Amino acid sequence: MRLPSLRKMAGIELFFGPLLIGVFLNTILYGVLLVQMFIYYQSFKREASWIRYFVLYLFIVETLNTCFDIMLIYEPLITRYATTRALTIAPMMLKADGVVTVAISTPVQIFIAWRIKIISQSTLLTALISFFAICSFVGGVATTVAVSVAPEFARFQEFEWTIITWLVGSAVADVFITGSLVWSLYNRKTGVAGSDDIINKIMRLSIQTGAITTIAAITDIILWRLLPHTTLNFIPDFPLSKLYTNSLLSTFNARGGWKNHAGQGGHNVLFGYQKESGVSVSRLTNLPHSPKNPTGSAYEPPPRSTSLGEGAMKSPPDLEFGISMVTKIETFNDSVPRSN
């Protein structure tokens, strides 16, 4: 069949164009992921082994995801070129899109939910995030099964509930993650200008990384519902998993990036603080919500030092006890005799 007749049947640009653009974006973000992976393994060689293996798992699945997407676009544009089947039957590797994406997004969301549990001590928030992440996982797996059973593009609307469960569950989990991180950080402001400035920067990082995945998932749903006879929804769909992995790795790597800020150690939205010399650290894992009116023994004051830099508490990167903030304690030896 000639290509002009195919163009008359359906808009070639709106059919294969979005698929190709989505694969391009996925591949570009895979390159970003490689850089993030290199930085992570070079910078955090003493990271907990299971976290390093978790990052390795994400890398392996992302590599498979990239290969599947390249094969996905190769099939209709090369092996099925100028055939009716290319426009009516979904590429074989499209079946793997749902399950591979949730195999990345759900573990990332549950990992962050665990960190939020440590930071906020809120079991409810952790349960809500985990619930919607698991709903997303079920929806992604169900979508893969449905596409395998009914691979015709015209039948995709028959299993819309699986796609909605997958993407809405993912978006809602991201909203809870972003909101809870921002709220927890806001309540840990100490009133110290330096520390509060760091918190504000981390809050912006939380909003930016959480908003990217949320917007991508919601855009995917909107385009799929409003333009069902095109493949425009695959533009945000194909790179979705890369957005999750890159967002998580950027958060990991930010622990090193903050070290150059104001001469202080590395802060992070999910992890702790690594002290530089001359700075005493107060661990605020259970910091009371109002610094002006602390209650109980939730706040541990930093150890007193006799001179600047002496007696400073050594604090390794906090992988188990949530966020630690900075309080500078400067005490100087009085070299000038006091008059009586």
Residue pairs with C-beta under 8 A, 6 or more apart in sequence:
1 82
1 83
1 84
2 82
3 12
3 82
6 12
6 82
6 84
6 86
6 87
9 84
9 87
10 87
10 229
11 230
14 230
14 231
14 232
15 87
15 230
15 231
16 73
16 76
16 77
16 231
17 231
18 230
18 231
18 232
18 233
18 234
18 235
19 72
19 73
19 76
19 231
19 234
19 238
20 73
20 77
21 235
22 69
22 234
22 235
22 236
22 237
22 238
22 239
23 69
23 70
23 72
23 73
23 238
25 235
25 238
25 239
25 242
26 65
26 66
26 69
26 238
26 239
26 242
27 66
27 69
27 70
28 239
29 239
29 242
29 243
29 246
30 62
30 63
30 66
30 242
32 242
32 246
33 59
33 62
33 242
33 245
33 246
33 249
36 245
36 246
36 249
36 250
36 253
37 55
37 59
37 249
39 253
39 256
40 55
40 249
40 252
40 253
41 52
41 55
43 253
43 255
43 256
44 52
44 252
44 255
44 256
44 317
47 319
48 319
51 319
54 107
54 111
55 249
55 252
57 107
58 104
58 107
58 108
58 245
58 248
59 245
61 100
61 103
61 104
61 241
62 104
62 241
62 242
62 245
64 100
65 100
65 101
65 104
65 241
65 242
68 93
68 96
68 97
68 100
69 93
69 97
69 238
71 91
71 92
71 93
72 91
72 92
72 93
72 94
72 97
73 91
75 86
75 91
75 92
75 93
76 86
76 87
76 91
77 86
80 86
87 153
88 152
88 153
88 154
89 151
89 152
89 153
90 147
90 151
90 152
90 153
90 156
94 147
94 151
95 144
95 147
95 148
95 151
96 144
97 143
97 144
97 147
97 237
97 238
98 139
98 140
98 141
98 142
98 143
98 144
98 147
98 162
98 163
98 166
99 140
99 141
99 143
99 144
100 241
101 140
101 166
101 237
101 240
101 241
102 136
102 137
102 139
102 140
102 141
102 166
102 170
103 140
104 241
104 244
104 245
105 133
105 136
105 140
105 170
105 213
105 240
105 241
105 244
106 133
106 134
106 136
106 137
106 140
108 244
108 245
108 247
108 248
109 129
109 130
109 132
109 133
109 136
109 170
109 173
109 174
109 177
109 244
110 129
110 130
110 133
111 248
112 129
112 177
112 248
112 270
113 125
113 126
113 129
113 130
113 133
113 177
114 126
115 270
115 271
115 322
116 122
116 125
116 126
116 129
116 177
116 180
116 181
116 184
117 123
117 125
117 126
118 285
118 320
118 321
118 322
119 181
119 184
119 270
119 285
119 322
119 323
120 180
120 183
120 184
121 286
122 180
125 176
125 180
128 176
129 173
129 176
129 177
129 180
132 169
132 170
132 172
132 173
132 176
133 169
133 170
133 173
134 169
135 165
135 169
136 165
136 166
136 167
136 168
136 169
136 170
136 173
137 169
138 165
138 166
138 169
139 162
139 163
139 164
139 165
139 166
139 167
139 169
140 166
142 159
142 162
142 165
142 166
143 159
143 162
143 163
143 166
146 158
146 159
146 162
147 156
147 159
150 156
150 158
150 159
156 163
156 228
157 228
160 225
163 221
163 224
164 221
167 217
167 218
167 220
167 221
168 217
168 221
170 213
170 217
171 213
171 214
171 217
171 218
171 221
174 210
174 213
174 214
174 217
175 210
175 214
177 210
178 206
178 207
178 209
178 210
178 211
178 214
181 203
181 206
181 210
181 269
182 203
182 206
182 207
184 323
185 199
185 202
185 203
185 206
185 269
185 323
186 199
186 203
187 287
187 289
188 199
188 284
188 287
188 323
188 325
189 195
189 196
189 199
189 291
190 196
190 284
190 287
190 291
190 325
190 327
191 291
191 292
192 326
192 327
192 328
194 262
194 264
194 326
194 328
195 325
195 326
195 327
197 262
198 258
198 261
198 262
198 264
198 267
198 325
198 326
199 325
201 258
201 261
201 267
202 267
202 268
202 269
205 250
205 251
205 254
205 269
206 269
209 247
209 250
209 251
210 247
212 243
212 247
213 240
213 243
213 244
213 247
216 236
216 239
216 240
216 243
217 236
217 240
219 233
219 236
220 233
220 236
220 237
220 240
221 233
223 230
223 232
223 233
223 235
223 236
224 233
227 233
251 268
251 269
251 270
252 268
252 270
252 271
254 266
254 267
254 268
254 269
255 266
255 267
255 268
255 271
255 274
255 317
256 266
257 266
258 264
258 265
258 266
258 267
258 268
259 265
259 266
259 274
259 276
261 267
263 276
263 278
263 279
264 276
264 279
264 326
265 273
265 274
265 275
265 276
265 279
265 326
266 273
266 274
266 317
267 273
267 323
267 325
267 326
268 323
269 323
271 317
271 318
271 319
271 323
272 315
272 317
272 318
272 319
272 321
272 322
272 323
272 324
273 281
273 315
273 317
273 318
273 323
273 324
273 325
273 326
274 315
274 316
274 317
275 281
275 312
275 313
275 314
275 315
277 309
277 312
278 308
278 309
278 312
279 312
279 326
279 328
280 302
280 303
280 305
280 311
280 312
280 313
280 327
280 328
280 329
281 302
281 312
281 313
281 315
281 324
281 326
281 327
282 299
282 300
282 301
282 302
282 324
282 325
282 326
282 327
283 300
283 315
283 318
283 321
283 324
284 299
284 323
284 324
284 325
285 318
285 321
285 322
285 323
285 324
286 298
286 299
287 298
287 299
287 325
288 294
288 295
288 296
288 298
288 299
302 313
302 327
302 329
303 311
303 312
303 313
304 311
304 329
304 331
305 311
305 312
305 329
305 331
306 331
306 333
307 331
307 332
307 333
308 330
308 331
308 332
315 324
318 324
